[in-house]
Amino acid sequence: MAKKKDNQEEIKVTDAEEEIKTAENTESNESAENTEAPEQEITVDDLIKKLAELKKRADDEKQRADDMTKTAITLRADFDNYRKRSREENAKATEKGNVEVLEKIIPVLDVVEQAITMIPDENVKKGVEMIQGQLTMLLASYNVEEIEAEGLEFDPKVHEAIMQMDGKEEDSGKVASVFQKGYKMGDRVIRCAKVVVVK
């Protein structure tokens, strides 16, 4: 019986010691947690500093966005200018090519017109006149027209005087006759009309 009591007392003492140790551990853990994470106070100065930082960052981002917008606008304007220049250059190159071809066709038309005046056979003459008509239509399709000259005031921009002749005083400075027809495409002169002018 005495042994049983001793054993029970030993168990109770051991249990009590364990409870004390557990309680001490819990208290030390709680105190450690309290010391590790003390509550940090936020002051008005801290908030003002944070707000100033955020405002500066927002201003920087706005400036960056403005710079990118300006760059995009500049690039777009440059591209539009490039496109316009390309169109103009292509139009000029096309017009130049057309003029070069037309300058070679016009002398052929001159020869055909001279041939018509010298052909005695009416059937052959009609055939050559058809060729003349096709050449004239070809020139018209390129907006080429004959430069008017006879009876008009001499214009050095579209007329080339090859000779002068006597005439009435009121006709002085006017084109008396056309030696060789001139042609223009819109405002561009392909070939000046060679004319005889009244003195």
NURO-136674 format. One record per atom (N, C-alpha, C, CB): residue in three letters; x, y, z. Coordinates in steps of 0.02 Angstrom, whole numbers, padded with zeros to 5 digits, always signed. Glycine has a CB too. Layout:
BEGIN
ALAXYZ/...
END
This chain:
BEGIN
MET+00041-00060+00000/MET+00000+00000+00000/MET+00043+00063+00000/MET-00046+00000+00059/ALA+00095+00060+00042/ALA+00140+00118+00047/ALA+00175+00130-00018/ALA+00191+00109+00103/LYS+00194+00076-00053/LYS+00227+00083-00118/LYS+00181+00115-00168/LYS+00251+00015-00144/LYS+00116+00095-00166/LYS+00068+00122-00212/LYS+00061+00196-00203/LYS+00001+00088-00205/LYS+00058+00217-00140/LYS+00051+00288-00125/LYS+00111+00326-00149/LYS+00041+00299-00051/ASP+00171+00299-00138/ASP+00232+00333-00161/ASP+00231+00342-00236/ASP+00295+00293-00141/ASN+00210+00290-00271/ASN+00208+00293-00345/ASN+00159+00347-00369/ASN+00187+00224-00375/GLN+00100+00349-00335/GLN+00050+00399-00353/GLN+00075+00469-00341/GLN-00016+00386-00315/GLU+00112+00479-00285/GLU+00139+00544-00269/GLU+00192+00565-00319/GLU+00168+00545-00198/GLU+00233+00516-00340/GLU+00285+00530-00390/GLU+00253+00551-00456/GLU+00330+00468-00401/ILE+00199+00516-00476/ILE+00165+00532-00539/ILE+00136+00602-00535/ILE+00109+00480-00554/LYS+00105+00619-00476/LYS+00075+00684-00467/LYS+00128+00739-00470/LYS+00037+00688-00402/VAL+00186+00726-00439/VAL+00240+00775-00439/VAL+00265+00784-00511/VAL+00298+00752-00393/THR+00274+00729-00546/THR+00298+00733-00616/THR+00248+00771-00659/THR+00309+00662-00645/ASP+00183+00756-00651/ASP+00131+00791-00689/ASP+00132+00865-00674/ASP+00062+00761-00675/ALA+00140+00882-00610/ALA+00141+00952-00589/ALA+00201+00988-00619/ALA+00143+00957-00513/GLU+00258+00953-00620/GLU+00318+00984-00649/GLU+00308+00998-00724/GLU+00380+00938-00639/GLU+00277+00950-00757/GLU+00266+00958-00830/GLU+00218+01016-00843/GLU+00237+00893-00860/GLU+00167+01022-00800/GLU+00120+01077-00809/GLU+00154+01144-00799/GLU+00061+01070-00761/ILE+00199+01147-00748/ILE+00235+01209-00735/ILE+00280+01227-00794/ILE+00278+01203-00671/LYS+00314+01176-00820/LYS+00358+01188-00878/LYS+00318+01212-00938/LYS+00397+01124-00896/THR+00261+01180-00950/THR+00218+01199-01007/THR+00194+01271-00999/THR+00157+01151-01014/ALA+00174+01288-00939/ALA+00151+01356-00925/ALA+00207+01407-00937/ALA+00124+01362-00854/GLU+00267+01389-00913/GLU+00325+01434-00923/GLU+00340+01443-00997/GLU+00387+01406-00886/ASN+00338+01388-01034/ASN+00350+01392-01107/ASN+00299+01436-01142/ASN+00349+01321-01139/THR+00236+01428-01122/THR+00183+01467-01153/THR+00193+01541-01138/THR+00114+01445-01127/GLU+00210+01557-01075/GLU+00222+01627-01057/GLU+00281+01657-01094/GLU+00233+01633-00982/SER+00335+01615-01098/SER+00395+01640-01133/SER+00380+01651-01208/SER+00454+01591-01125/ASN+00339+01606-01238/ASN+00321+01614-01309/ASN+00279+01676-01320/ASN+00282+01552-01334/GLU+00231+01688-01275/GLU+00188+01747-01281/GLU+00228+01811-01274/GLU+00132+01746-01229/SER+00276+01809-01224/SER+00317+01869-01216/SER+00363+01880-01275/SER+00359+01864-01152/ALA+00388+01824-01304/ALA+00431+01830-01364/ALA+00391+01859-01422/ALA+00461+01760-01383/GLU+00328+01835-01430/GLU+00287+01861-01484/GLU+00274+01935-01475/GLU+00220+01823-01489/ASN+00262+01955-01413/ASN+00249+02025-01398/ASN+00310+02068-01413/ASN+00228+02034-01326/THR+00371+02041-01397/THR+00431+02081-01410/THR+00449+02081-01484/THR+00490+02053-01369/GLU+00433+02027-01521/GLU+00451+02023-01592/GLU+00410+02070-01634/GLU+00442+01952-01616/ALA+00346+02076-01622/ALA+00303+02117-01665/ALA+00269+02171-01625/ALA+00251+02073-01699/PRO+00306+02221-01605/PRO+00273+02276-01571/PRO+00235+02317-01623/PRO+00325+02321-01533/GLU+00179+02343-01605/GLU+00139+02383-01652/GLU+00176+02447-01669/GLU+00070+02399-01621/GLN+00179+02462-01737/GLN+00216+02520-01760/GLN+00167+02577-01770/GLN+00254+02505-01826/GLU+00183+02634-01743/GLU+00138+02692-01750/GLU+00154+02729-01814/GLU+00146+02739-01689/ILE+00102+02749-01854/ILE+00110+02787-01915/ILE+00095+02860-01899/ILE+00064+02761-01973/THR+00144+02902-01914/THR+00136+02972-01899/THR+00111+03010-01960/THR+00202+03002-01873/VAL+00089+03071-01950/VAL+00065+03115-02005/VAL+00123+03129-02052/VAL+00036+03181-01978/ASP+00184+03139-02025/ASP+00243+03152-02067/ASP+00256+03094-02114/ASP+00305+03165-02023/ASP+00249+03031-02087/ASP+00259+02972-02129/ASP+00208+02971-02186/ASP+00253+02907-02087/LEU+00146+02988-02171/LEU+00094+02989-02223/LEU+00108+03042-02275/LEU+00025+03001-02191/ILE+00132+03101-02253/ILE+00148+03155-02300/ILE+00205+03134-02346/ILE+00166+03220-02262/LYS+00257+03102-02315/LYS+00314+03078-02356/LYS+00291+03027-02408/LYS+00368+03048-02312/LYS+00249+02980-02386/LYS+00224+02928-02431/LYS+00183+02959-02487/LYS+00182+02876-02393/LEU+00141+03007-02469/LEU+00100+03042-02519/LEU+00143+03079-02569/LEU+00051+03090-02484/ALA+00197+03111-02545/ALA+00243+03148-02590/ALA+00277+03100-02638/ALA+00296+03187-02548/GLU+00297+03041-02612/GLU+00329+02990-02655/GLU+00281+02967-02710/GLU+00352+02930-02613/LEU+00218+02954-02690/LEU+00169+02931-02738/LEU+00154+02985-02790/LEU+00104+02910-02703/LYS+00151+03048-02768/LYS+00138+03103-02815/LYS+00195+03110-02865/LYS+00128+03169-02777/LYS+00258+03103-02840/LYS+00316+03108-02884/LYS+00315+03051-02935/LYS+00382+03106-02843/ARG+00298+02991-02912/ARG+00295+02934-02957/ARG+00241+02945-03010/ARG+00282+02869-02918/ALA+00183+02971-02989/ALA+00128+02985-03036/ALA+00149+03038-03087/ALA+00065+03008-02998/ASP+00184+03091-03064/ASP+00208+03144-03109/ASP+00257+03116-03160/ASP+00241+03200-03069/ASP+00303+03072-03136/ASP+00352+03040-03181/ASP+00317+02999-03234/ASP+00401+02996-03141/GLU+00267+02960-03213/GLU+00230+02918-03261/GLU+00192+02962-03311/GLU+00181+02871-03224/LYS+00163+03017-03287/LYS+00127+03063-03332/LYS+00175+03093-03383/LYS+00091+03119-03292/GLN+00234+03113-03360/GLN+00285+03142-03405/GLN+00306+03090-03457/GLN+00346+03165-03365/ARG+00315+03028-03434/ARG+00334+02974-03480/ARG+00280+02963-03533/ARG+00348+02909-03441/ALA+00216+02963-03510/ALA+00160+02954-03556/ALA+00157+03011-03606/ALA+00093+02948-03517/ASP+00168+03074-03582/ASP+00168+03132-03627/ASP+00224+03127-03679/ASP+00177+03197-03587/ASP+00283+03106-03657/ASP+00340+03098-03703/ASP+00324+03045-03756/ASP+00404+03078-03664/MET+00294+02990-03735/MET+00277+02937-03783/MET+00224+02961-03832/MET+00252+02874-03747/THR+00175+03001-03808/THR+00124+03028-03852/THR+00154+03075-03904/THR+00070+03066-03812/LYS+00201+03118-03881/LYS+00234+03164-03928/LYS+00274+03125-03980/LYS+00281+03212-03890/THR+00309+03073-03958/THR+00348+03032-04004/THR+00302+02999-04056/THR+00388+02978-03967/ALA+00244+02973-04032/ALA+00197+02941-04078/ALA+00169+02991-04129/ALA+00139+02909-04039/ILE+00154+03052-04106/ILE+00127+03104-04151/ILE+00180+03122-04203/ILE+00106+03167-04112/THR+00243+03130-04181/THR+00298+03147-04227/THR+00308+03093-04279/THR+00363+03158-04188/LEU+00307+03029-04256/LEU+00316+02974-04303/LEU+00260+02971-04354/LEU+00320+02907-04264/ARG+00199+02984-04330/ARG+00142+02983-04376/ARG+00148+03038-04428/ARG+00076+02989-04338/ALA+00167+03098-04405/ALA+00176+03154-04452/ALA+00231+03140-04502/ALA+00192+03219-04414/ASP+00286+03111-04478/ASP+00341+03093-04523/ASP+00319+03042-04575/ASP+00401+03065-04483/PHE+00279+02993-04553/PHE+00255+02941-04599/PHE+00208+02971-04650/PHE+00221+02884-04561/ASP+00163+03016-04628/ASP+00117+03049-04675/ASP+00155+03089-04727/ASP+00068+03096-04637/ASN+00207+03126-04704/ASN+00249+03165-04751/ASN+00284+03119-04800/ASN+00300+03207-04712/TYR+00310+03063-04775/TYR+00345+03015-04818/TYR+00297+02987-04871/TYR+00374+02957-04776/ARG+00235+02971-04849/ARG+00185+02945-04896/ARG+00168+02996-04950/ARG+00122+02924-04858/LYS+00160+03059-04929/LYS+00144+03112-04978/LYS+00202+03121-05027/LYS+00131+03179-04942/ARG+00264+03123-05000/ARG+00322+03130-05045/ARG+00326+03072-05094/ARG+00387+03134-05004/SER+00313+03011-05069/SER+00316+02952-05113/SER+00265+02957-05168/SER+00305+02888-05072/ARG+00203+02979-05149/ARG+00151+02986-05200/ARG+00170+03037-05252/ARG+00084+03006-05167/GLU+00197+03095-05229/GLU+00217+03148-05275/GLU+00273+03125-05321/GLU+00238+03211-05237/GLU+00322+03090-05291/GLU+00379+03066-05331/GLU+00356+03015-05382/GLU+00432+03035-05285/ASN+00310+02970-05362/ASN+00283+02920-05409/ASN+00245+02954-05466/ASN+00237+02870-05373/ALA+00205+03005-05448/ALA+00166+03041-05499/ALA+00212+03077-05548/ALA+00118+03092-05466/LYS+00266+03108-05521/LYS+00314+03142-05565/LYS+00351+03093-05610/LYS+00365+03182-05523/ALA+00370+03035-05581/ALA+00406+02985-05621/ALA+00361+02957-05676/ALA+00430+02927-05575/THR+00297+02947-05660/THR+00249+02923-05710/THR+00240+02974-05765/THR+00181+02906-05677/GLU+00232+03038-05745/GLU+00223+03092-05794/GLU+00284+03098-05839/GLU+00208+03159-05759/LYS+00343+03093-05807/LYS+00406+03098-05846/LYS+00411+03042-05898/LYS+00467+03097-05799/GLY+00393+02981-05875/GLY+00394+02923-05922/GLY+00345+02933-05979/GLY+00377+02859-05884/ASN+00285+02958-05962/ASN+00234+02970-06014/ASN+00258+03022-06064/ASN+00168+02993-05983/VAL+00288+03076-06039/VAL+00312+03129-06083/VAL+00366+03103-06130/VAL+00340+03189-06041/GLU+00411+03062-06103/GLU+00465+03035-06145/GLU+00437+02993-06203/GLU+00513+02992-06103/VAL+00384+02953-06188/VAL+00353+02913-06241/VAL+00316+02958-06290/VAL+00304+02861-06210/LEU+00279+03007-06264/LEU+00240+03051-06308/LEU+00285+03093-06353/LEU+00196+03098-06266/GLU+00343+03113-06327/GLU+00391+03151-06368/GLU+00414+03111-06429/GLU+00452+03172-06326/LYS+00412+03044-06423/LYS+00432+03002-06480/LYS+00373+02988-06527/LYS+00460+02935-06454/ILE+00312+02991-06500/ILE+00253+02978-06542/ILE+00236+03039-06585/ILE+00192+02959-06499/ILE+00243+03100-06557/ILE+00223+03161-06592/ILE+00258+03169-06661/ILE+00238+03222-06549/PRO+00324+03157-06666/PRO+00355+03162-06733/PRO+00326+03112-06784/PRO+00430+03151-06727/VAL+00304+03054-06759/VAL+00273+03005-06804/VAL+00208+03034-06831/VAL+00259+02937-06767/LEU+00170+03068-06786/LEU+00108+03100-06808/LEU+00122+03154-06860/LEU+00071+03130-06747/ASP+00177+03191-06852/ASP+00196+03242-06901/ASP+00207+03210-06970/ASP+00261+03279-06879/VAL+00243+03154-06970/VAL+00259+03120-07033/VAL+00195+03095-07066/VAL+00308+03060-07021/VAL+00149+03068-07025/VAL+00086+03042-07052/VAL+00046+03099-07083/VAL+00045+03006-06996/GLU+00044+03157-07049/GLU+00007+03214-07075/GLU+00038+03239-07141/GLU+00006+03272-07024/GLN+00104+03239-07146/GLN+00136+03259-07209/GLN+00122+03209-07264/GLN+00213+03266-07199/ALA+00121+03145-07245/ALA+00109+03092-07295/ALA+00039+03100-07325/ALA+00117+03022-07264/ILE-00010+03119-07283/ILE-00079+03126-07308/ILE-00083+03178-07363/ILE-00126+03146-07250/THR-00045+03232-07356/THR-00047+03285-07407/THR-00015+03264-07473/THR-00013+03348-07381/MET+00026+03212-07471/MET+00063+03191-07532/MET+00035+03128-07565/MET+00135+03180-07515/ILE-00013+03096-07535/ILE-00039+03032-07563/ILE-00094+03049-07614/ILE-00067+02985-07507/PRO-00084+03028-07677/PRO-00136+03042-07728/PRO-00195+02993-07725/PRO-00104+03039-07797/ASP-00182+02930-07706/ASP-00234+02878-07705/ASP-00280+02890-07644/ASP-00202+02806-07703/GLU-00345+02898-07659/GLU-00393+02914-07606/GLU-00401+02857-07555/GLU-00461+02929-07636/ASN-00399+02794-07579/ASN-00406+02736-07533/ASN-00347+02732-07484/ASN-00412+02671-07573/VAL-00287+02742-07511/VAL-00227+02741-07468/VAL-00230+02800-07420/VAL-00162+02744-07512/LYS-00252+02857-07446/LYS-00257+02917-07405/LYS-00303+02905-07345/LYS-00283+02976-07447/LYS-00362+02872-07357/LYS-00409+02857-07303/LYS-00377+02811-07251/LYS-00472+02825-07331/GLY-00338+02763-07273/GLY-00304+02717-07228/GLY-00255+02754-07183/GLY-00267+02662-07267/VAL-00216+02800-07213/VAL-00167+02838-07174/VAL-00203+02886-07126/VAL-00119+02878-07222/GLU-00260+02914-07148/GLU-00299+02959-07105/GLU-00326+02921-07044/GLU-00358+02989-07145/MET-00342+02855-07054/MET-00363+02814-06997/MET-00306+02806-06946/MET-00387+02745-07022/ILE-00245+02798-06973/ILE-00186+02793-06928/ILE-00177+02859-06891/ILE-00121+02776-06969/GLN-00186+02914-06927/GLN-00181+02981-06896/GLN-00232+02988-06839/GLN-00191+03037-06949/GLY-00294+02965-06853/GLY-00347+02969-06803/GLY-00330+02927-06740/GLY-00414+02944-06832/GLN-00300+02868-06750/GLN-00282+02827-06693/GLN-00227+02859-06652/GLN-00261+02757-06717/LEU-00178+02889-06686/LEU-00124+02923-06650/LEU-00151+02983-06611/LEU-00069+02946-06700/THR-00198+03019-06641/THR-00228+03077-06607/THR-00268+03055-06546/THR-00274+03116-06655/MET-00304+02999-06553/MET-00342+02972-06496/MET-00295+02948-06440/MET-00386+02914-06519/LEU-00239+02919-06460/LEU-00189+02897-06411/LEU-00163+02957-06371/LEU-00130+02860-06445/LEU-00147+03011-06406/LEU-00123+03072-06371/LEU-00177+03100-06326/LEU-00101+03125-06423/ALA-00239+03100-06350/ALA-00295+03127-06310/ALA-00305+03086-06246/ALA-00360+03128-06352/SER-00293+03020-06249/SER-00301+02978-06190/SER-00251+02995-06135/SER-00294+02903-06209/TYR-00196+03028-06154/TYR-00147+03053-06106/TYR-00156+03127-06091/TYR-00076+03040-06132/ASN-00214+03153-06109/ASN-00231+03224-06097/ASN-00185+03271-06136/ASN-00226+03239-06022/VAL-00161+03248-06194/VAL-00118+03289-06236/VAL-00162+03325-06287/VAL-00062+03246-06272/GLU-00151+03390-06294/GLU-00189+03428-06343/GLU-00143+03474-06382/GLU-00245+03468-06308/GLU-00167+03492-06440/GLU-00127+03537-06483/GLU-00128+03607-06455/GLU-00155+03536-06556/ILE-00071+03642-06460/ILE-00066+03711-06437/ILE-00094+03757-06491/ILE+00009+03730-06419/GLU-00143+03797-06473/GLU-00172+03844-06521/GLU-00121+03899-06535/GLU-00240+03874-06495/ALA-00117+03920-06598/ALA-00066+03970-06616/ALA-00090+04019-06668/ALA-00004+03935-06641/GLU-00113+03995-06725/GLU-00128+04039-06781/GLU-00180+04092-06763/GLU-00152+03999-06840/GLY-00161+04157-06776/GLY-00205+04213-06764/GLY-00203+04238-06692/GLY-00276+04194-06781/LEU-00166+04204-06648/LEU-00161+04225-06578/LEU-00098+04267-06566/LEU-00161+04165-06530/GLU-00097+04302-06511/GLU-00036+04339-06491/GLU+00020+04289-06479/GLU-00049+04382-06427/PHE+00081+04308-06500/PHE+00139+04265-06490/PHE+00152+04258-06414/PHE+00202+04294-06526/ASP+00159+04195-06391/ASP+00172+04181-06320/ASP+00236+04139-06317/ASP+00110+04142-06287/PRO+00291+04168-06292/PRO+00354+04132-06291/PRO+00353+04069-06248/PRO+00409+04178-06267/LYS+00303+04063-06204/LYS+00299+04002-06163/LYS+00278+03941-06203/LYS+00250+04013-06105/VAL+00237+03952-06255/VAL+00211+03896-06294/VAL+00228+03901-06369/VAL+00136+03891-06285/HIS+00253+03958-06390/HIS+00269+03968-06461/HIS+00344+03978-06470/HIS+00230+04029-06490/GLU+00369+03954-06526/GLU+00439+03966-06545/GLU+00440+03999-06614/GLU+00481+03898-06545/ALA+00463+04062-06616/ALA+00462+04099-06680/ALA+00522+04076-06722/ALA+00465+04176-06667/ILE+00508+04053-06781/ILE+00562+04032-06826/ILE+00573+04084-06882/ILE+00547+03962-06857/MET+00523+04130-06889/MET+00528+04179-06942/MET+00479+04236-06928/MET+00514+04147-07011/GLN+00496+04295-06956/GLN+00450+04352-06951/GLN+00431+04372-07022/GLN+00483+04412-06913/MET+00372+04400-07029/MET+00350+04422-07095/MET+00313+04489-07088/MET+00304+04369-07127/ASP+00312+04526-07144/ASP+00276+04589-07144/ASP+00201+04576-07145/ASP+00297+04633-07205/GLY+00164+04622-07115/GLY+00091+04614-07114/GLY+00059+04679-07093/GLY+00070+04557-07067/LYS-00005+04678-07081/LYS-00041+04737-07060/LYS-00018+04757-06990/LYS-00118+04725-07060/GLU-00022+04822-06977/GLU+00002+04848-06913/GLU-00038+04820-06855/GLU-00002+04924-06912/GLU-00104+04810-06865/GLU-00145+04784-06810/GLU-00131+04710-06795/GLU-00219+04793-06827/ASP-00099+04676-06842/ASP-00081+04605-06831/ASP-00010+04597-06804/ASP-00087+04566-06897/SER+00024+04652-06791/SER+00093+04649-06766/SER+00096+04609-06700/SER+00121+04720-06756/GLY+00142+04562-06698/GLY+00151+04521-06638/GLY+00106+04459-06636/GLY+00138+04561-06577/LYS+00067+04450-06689/LYS+00023+04392-06691/LYS+00054+04337-06734/LYS-00046+04411-06719/VAL+00031+04275-06723/VAL+00056+04218-06761/VAL+00021+04218-06829/VAL+00044+04150-06723/ALA+00062+04222-06882/ALA+00034+04222-06950/ALA+00018+04151-06973/ALA+00083+04255-06999/SER+00064+04104-06960/SER+00053+04035-06980/SER+00094+03988-06937/SER+00071+04025-07055/VAL+00075+03924-06938/VAL+00109+03873-06898/VAL+00151+03830-06944/VAL+00058+03829-06858/PHE+00216+03827-06929/PHE+00261+03786-06968/PHE+00260+03714-06942/PHE+00334+03815-06965/GLN+00259+03706-06876/GLN+00255+03639-06844/GLN+00210+03644-06782/GLN+00327+03611-06825/LYS+00162+03598-06777/LYS+00115+03600-06721/LYS+00151+03588-06654/LYS+00060+03546-06730/GLY+00124+03621-06602/GLY+00148+03610-06534/GLY+00097+03572-06493/GLY+00165+03678-06500/TYR+00121+03538-06441/TYR+00076+03498-06400/TYR+00092+03509-06325/TYR+00083+03422-06418/LYS+00039+03504-06284/LYS+00048+03509-06212/LYS+00006+03456-06177/LYS+00030+03580-06186/MET+00029+03437-06117/MET-00008+03388-06076/MET-00027+03425-06012/MET+00035+03323-06062/GLY-00090+03446-06008/GLY-00110+03488-05952/GLY-00075+03555-05959/GLY-00094+03454-05884/ASP-00037+03575-05908/ASP+00001+03637-05911/ASP+00072+03627-05935/ASP+00002+03670-05842/ARG+00091+03565-05944/ARG+00161+03550-05963/ARG+00167+03549-06039/ARG+00183+03482-05934/VAL+00213+03590-06065/VAL+00225+03593-06137/VAL+00271+03535-06157/VAL+00256+03662-06158/ILE+00246+03494-06203/ILE+00288+03438-06228/ILE+00332+03463-06286/ILE+00244+03379-06251/ARG+00300+03503-06329/ARG+00338+03533-06384/ARG+00306+03599-06402/ARG+00341+03486-06446/CYS+00348+03652-06406/CYS+00323+03718-06426/CYS+00302+03717-06499/CYS+00376+03773-06414/ALA+00252+03758-06516/ALA+00231+03765-06586/ALA+00280+03811-06621/ALA+00158+03793-06591/LYS+00306+03788-06678/LYS+00352+03829-06718/LYS+00310+03871-06765/LYS+00405+03784-06758/VAL+00319+03938-06758/VAL+00272+03983-06792/VAL+00308+04040-06829/VAL+00222+04012-06741/VAL+00269+04069-06876/VAL+00290+04130-06911/VAL+00252+04188-06879/VAL+00278+04125-06989/VAL+00289+04240-06859/VAL+00258+04296-06823/VAL+00258+04359-06867/VAL+00295+04310-06756/VAL+00203+04398-06863/VAL+00198+04461-06899/VAL+00241+04513-06863/VAL+00124+04484-06904/LYS+00280+04551-06903/LYS+00324+04603-06873/LYS+00283+04658-06842/LYS+00370+04634-06927/
END
